[in-house]
Amino acid sequence: MRYITKNDWYTVGQHLGTLMVGVGISTLIPLIIDIIYHENNYMSFIVPGLFSIMVGYFFHKMPVKATMKMKHGMIVSSLIWLWAGLIGSFVMMSCTSLDFITAFFENISAWTTTGFTMFQDVEVLPHSILFLRCLEQWIGGLGLVTLMMGAVLRSGKTVVQLYRSEARDEKISPSIGNTLKKLIKMYVLITIMGVAIFKIAGMPIFDAICNTFTSISTGGIPIKDNSMGFYNNNLFNLISIVIMVVGATSFLTVYKSFRTKFLSFLKDLQFQLMIALIVIFFIILYFTTDMSSMDILFHIISAITTTGSSLDSSIQIANWSSVTKVMIILLMIIGGSTGSTAGAIKLMRVILIFKGFYSQIMNVLSPESRVIKLKISNLKINDTSIKEANSYLSFYMIILVIGWLVLIFYGYDPFNALFDVTSAQGNIGLSTGIISSTMPIMAKIMIIINMYAGRLEIISILVLIRAGFEVLKR
């Protein structure tokens, strides 16, 4: 039995084309920065941008011969992230000395909001390239498919399936189309507020824009060699902390908070758990390390929000104590809230997994006739949700371990390798120095897979691979 037919590929191509046009347009936006700073790299953006628009327009004109279903949305979502990385790599190859794999790594890192960089010195890069990396993170944070479809489509089954293909199901309003519009408006508003606050605090406007883009998207790709540590300014650090926490909080909660004078933050279970973990891990590290309070707080929040901004260099991170690395690894595995820009396993899945453990224990202790009913915030949860959370955790850890073994195979320190691969798959970006342009090609490719799998939450990629087997059967 064939699960993917020729008609299915027509449907995938038509909707993929729309997004390819969007990628092309986003590639042209940094031209504004190029013009402002007189960098004369026009063609580096124009050629890849127009190429993506033209190819996308061709695909967009393909006839739709099958009703849009979840499988189509997942295949479209999986392919468009690779295409976006490809187009961005063309830009960087023409502006810098990066080879294709390294440029592709840099762009996948940006689009997936991971934040690793292949550049040894980012401060010598053109402003337009720095802005492109931050723009990619800003778009990728909300979701490449989510943002672009929200901008060009209204509502209907197509929007619903594409929205869910990026592992999103939160609704601000009954209509997915209206939900997308409100999400985008809120995302833009918070971004504008962040830029304004950074600017008022004394940060240069270009830095304020880029750092807000990378903080709200929980991406953290650096525009300075020492990331936020470059500024040596605790006020900037505190502003970043607030924006990172907002970015890692469910957008549904953020939206409600605008209407309830921020009380929804305090009532949200995921937000409560995030703050509790921050406090607990801060206390542990405060009494077990000699790091400053700001250093501890900033990196704990950077890890759990999966932002990856840092006050320390990769050399300093490599020299962190074992207990610090273990604490940060745990936070990088947990991640932020479902329905936010954060990556990793996410807090709601952690809650579901522990609820499942609790259910099993109570079923053993309780009389046979008693049925254990589980609730989260007064909402009933079923066994399917718990099974899905456990299945995702299993897939997540399998891919993480494979990435870890690949790095160990190339001779990297096992502890540091675990730190970096956890950071890659959680889309964080903190590194002990292993992630660099000098990595072996196969190690780079493996980390690309980790970042890609983490951002698309694995299932969409498995659907794409299975669909690829269907093509090979012919």
N, C-alpha and C positions, 0 to 999 in steps of 0.2 A: 504493500500500500504506500502510495506517495503522499507525503504530508505537505509538500511544497510543489506547486505546479507552475507552469509557464505563466498562467494568469496571475498567480500570486506575485511573481517577480515583476510583472507590469505594475501592479499596485504599489509594490515596494519602490520601484523606480520613480513613479510619479510623485510620491510624497518625499522621497529622498531628494529629488531634484529641487523641490521648494526649499529645503534646508540648505542645499548646496549653494543656491542663490544667496541665502542669508549669510552663509560663511564668507562668500565672496564680498558681499557688502561690508561685513565687519572687518575684513582684511583691508579695505580701502579707507576706513576711518582714521588710522594712524597717519594718513597723508596730511591731515590737518596739523599734527605735531611736527611732521617733517618740514612743512612749509614754514611754520612759526619759527623753528630753530635753524632754518636754511641748511638742511642736511643733504639735500639733493639726492635722495634715494627713491625718487618718485617711482621709477620703473620696477623697483623691488617689490612695491605694493600693488602697482597697477596691473602688471602682467599676471601674477597669481590670482589676484582678485577677479579680474575679468575672465580668466580661464575658468574659475569656479562658477562664476555667473553663467557663462556660456554653456558649460557642460550641464549645469543644473537646469538651465532653461530647456535644453534638449530632453533631459529626463522628465522634466515637468510636463512636457507635451505628450508623454507616453499615455496611451489610453488606460483607464482604470477598468480592469476586467474582473475584479473580485472585490467583495465587500471588505472594508477595512476591519481587521481582527487584531487581537493582541499579538499574534505571531508576526504580523506585518509590522506593527509598531516596534516590537523588540528588534527585528532585523534592521529596520530603518535607523533606530537609535544606535545600535551597535556599529553600523557602517558610517554614520555621519560623524561620529567622534574620531574615527580613523581618517576620514576625509579632511576634517578640520585640522588634524595634526599634520597631514600631508601638505596642505596648502600653506600652513604656517611655516613648515620646514623649508618650502621653496623660498619664502621671504627671507628667512634667516641665512640660508645658504648663499643668497645673492648679496647680502649685506655684511656677512661675517665669514670667517674661515672654517666654519663647522662643516663636517662631512654629513652625508644624508642621515645615517643612523643617529648621530649625535644631535642633529637639528630636529629630527623627528622626536627624539627623547625629550628635548627641551620643550617642544610644543605640546606633546602629550602631558608632560608634567604641568604645563600651564593650564591647558584645557580641563584637565581632571582636578584642578585646584590642589595639586600635590605640592608644588613649590620648589622641587629640586632644580638646580641649575647646572648646566654643563660649562658655563663660562667661569674662567678662573678670576676674571676681573670684570664685574658687571658695570662698574662706574665709567669704563671707557666706551661702553656701547652707545650708539645713537639714541637720543631721546625717543625717537619713533619706535625703535625696537623695544626699549624698556616699556613704553606705553602699550605696544602690541601684546607683550607678555601679560601685563596687568589687565588689559581689556579681555584677553582670552580667559583669564581667571574669573573676571567679573561675570562674563557670560556663562562660563562653565559652572559657576557657583549656583546660580538659580537653576541651571540645566540648559544645555545647548538647545535641545528640542523644546523644552518648556518655554524658554524666552522667545525663541524665533516663531514658534507656532502661535504663541499668544499675541505676537505682533502682527501676524498676517491672516490668522483664521479667527472666526467667531466662535461657533460651537458646533455640536454634532458629534457623530460617532467617531469620525476621524480624529478630532481633537481629544476625545476621551481616551482612545487607545494610545495615541502618541504621548499623552500626559502620563498615563500609567506605565508606559514603556520605560520611563526613567525612575521607576520605583516610587512614584508619587501617587497618593490617593487622598490627600487632605483637601477639604473643600471650604472655601471662605463663603461661597454662595452656592445655591443648588445647582447652578449651571457651571460646568467646567470652563466654558468660554469666559464667563464673568469672573470666575476664580482666577484664571490666568491674567486677565486684565488688572485685577486688584493686586495680585502678587507682584506684577511688574511695576505698577505705580508705587506700591509700598517699598519695593526694592530700590527704585530710583530715588524716592524721598529720603530713605535712610542713608543712601549714598551721598546725596547732596548735603544732608545734615552732618555727616562724618567729615566731608571735605571742608565745610564751613568751620567746624569745631577745630580741626587740625590747623587751619589757616589762622584762626583767631589766636590759637595757642602759640603761633609763631613759626609754623612749618612753611617752607616755600610751597607755592601753589601746585607746581608739578608734583612734588613729593606728596603733598596732601591728597591729590587726586589718586595717584598710584597706590599709596598706602591704604587709603579708604577702599579702593577697588579690591585689594588683596586681603584686607581685614574682614569686610562684610561677606566676601565670598569664601572666607576661611581657607584662603589659598596660600598667602604668605610668601609668594615668590619675591626675592629681594631686588631692590633697585640700588642698594648699597652693599658693598662687600661684607659688611658685618650686620646686615639686616637692620633691625630696629636698634641694635646696639651702637650703630654708627652715630646716632644723635646724642647718646648719653644724656637723655632728658626724661626724667620720671613722669612729667606731665604727659608727654607723648606716649609713654608706655601705658599710663592709666587710660588714656583715650583709646588706645589700641585694644586694651583689655575689654573695655565696655563694648566696642564694636565687634570684637571677636565673639563675645558671649551672646550678643544679639544675633549674629550670623549663625551661631550654633543652636539657637532656640527655634522651635517650630514656628514657621511663619503664621500659622493659624493663631498661635498664642500671641505673637507680636501684633497681629492685626487686631485681636480682641483687646489687647492692652491699650491701644490707641483710644479705645472707646470706654475703657474702664479705669482710666487713670493708673495704668500699669499694675492693677490688682491681679490680672490674669497670669502674669509672670509668677506670682507667689502661689497661685492655685494649681499651676501646671506640674504634674508629677515628674515629668522628664527634667524640667528646670530645677525642681527641688532636689532631685537626685544629683544633677550636675553640680549644684552649689555644695551639696553635702560632700561629694567626692573631692571637690576643690579644697574644702576646709580640712577634711581628714588627711588628704595627701600633703597639704601644706604643713600641718602640724607634725606629721611623721618626718618630713624632710627638714623642717626647721630644727628639730632636735637630733637629727642624725647626720647632718651635713654642716659645712661651714659656709654655705652659699648665703648671699644676702637675701633679705626678705623679698625684695623686688625681683631678684633673679629667680627665686623659687616660685613665687606667685605667677610671674609672667610665663615661665616655661610650663607650669602645670596647666594653665589656661590655654596656652598655645597648643598643648598636646591633646587635651580633652575636647577642644573645639576643632581639632584637626587643622589648625591654621598653619603651624610650622614656622611662624616668625620667631626670631631668636635674638637674645641679647649677647649670646656667646658665639664665638667662631666654632667651626667644626672641630678644630684641634682641642678647644676647651671642652666641647661636648664629649669628645673621645676620652678626655681625662676626668669626666664626672665619676663619682663614686659608684660602685656596683648597685647600692641601694637606690641611688638617684635614677640610674638607667632602668632598673626594674620597675620603679614607680611610673616612670614616663612611658615605658613599653605597655604597661597595663592600661594607662589612660589612652594611649594611641590605639589600642585594640578596642576599647569601649566606644570612644567617639562621642559626638553630640546627639542632638535630638532628631528623631524622624521628622521629615517635613522641613528640614533646615538646609543650609548649604554645607553642613558638616559631612564627613565621611566616616569610615570604620564601620563597626558592627551596628552601632547606634544604641542609645539608651533604652528605647522601647523594647528592642529585641532582648537586651540584657534583663529587663524587667520580666518579660514573658518567659525567658529561660528559667529564671529563679522561681517564678510562679509555677512553672511546670514541675520543678524539683519539690516545691512545697506541696503541690497536689499529689505527687507520688507518695510522699511521706505520710500525708493525712489519709490517703486511701488505705495504706497499710494499717494505720493506727485505728481508723474509724470502723464502726460496725459495718458489716457487708451491705446492709440495706441503705446506708447513708450515701447520698450523692454530694460530692464536694463541688460547690459552685465557686468559680474564681471570678473576681472583678478587679478592674483597674479604673480608679476614679469613678466608682459606681456604675461602670459599664461592664456587662458580662463579656467574658472572653471564652472562646471555644478551643477545643483541642487542636483544631486545624491551625490556628494562629500560633500555638505553642510548637507544633510540629514543624511549621514553616520556619520559625525562628531557629529551632535546633538544626534543621537541615541547612539553613544558610550558614550557621556557625561552623558546621562540619565542612562545607565547601570552602568557606573562607579560610579555615585553618589548613586545609589540605594544600591550597594554592600558596599560602604563606610559607608553609614548610618546604614546598618545592623550591620557591625562590630562595629561601634560607640555605638549602642544600647546594644550590647552584653557586651562591657566593662562597660557601665553605670550600667547594670543589676548586675554586680559583685561589684558594689560600688565604682568604680574609679571616680575621679573628672571629670566631663563632659568636661571641657576645655582641660585638659591634655589628656583625652581619645581621644578627637577629634584630637589633635596634633599627638598622636602616631598612630592612625588608618590611618590618612592621610599619615603619613610617611610610614606605612606598604604597603598601596595600591599603593603609588607612587614609591615603591622600593627605599626608601631613607635611613632610618636607624637612623635618629635622634630620641631621646627618652627622655621623661621626667622622666623615671624610671619605668613606668608601665610595659614595656616589660622586663621580667626577668624570671628566672627559677621558681620563686615562684608563677607565674600566675596560676589560675585554668586551668585544662586540656581543658575545652571547650573554654575558652578564647584563649588559645594557638592555638587550632584547627581553631578558627575563624580568627585569625591573619594569620595563614598559608594560609587560603583561600584567604584573602585579598592580600597577597604577590603573590600568585600563579595567581590569577585573574588579578592583575596589570601587571605582567610580560608577560602573554600570551594574554593580551588585550581582555579578556573575551569571545570573539566569539568562539575561538577554544575550550574553556571549555564547552560552551553551546552545541557545536556540539558533543563533547564527551558524555555529559550527555544524549543528545537525542539519540545517538547511543546505549548507555547503556539501554535505555528504549526499544529499538528494541530487544535487547537480552532477556530482561525480559518478553517480549510478548510471547516468544516461549514456 
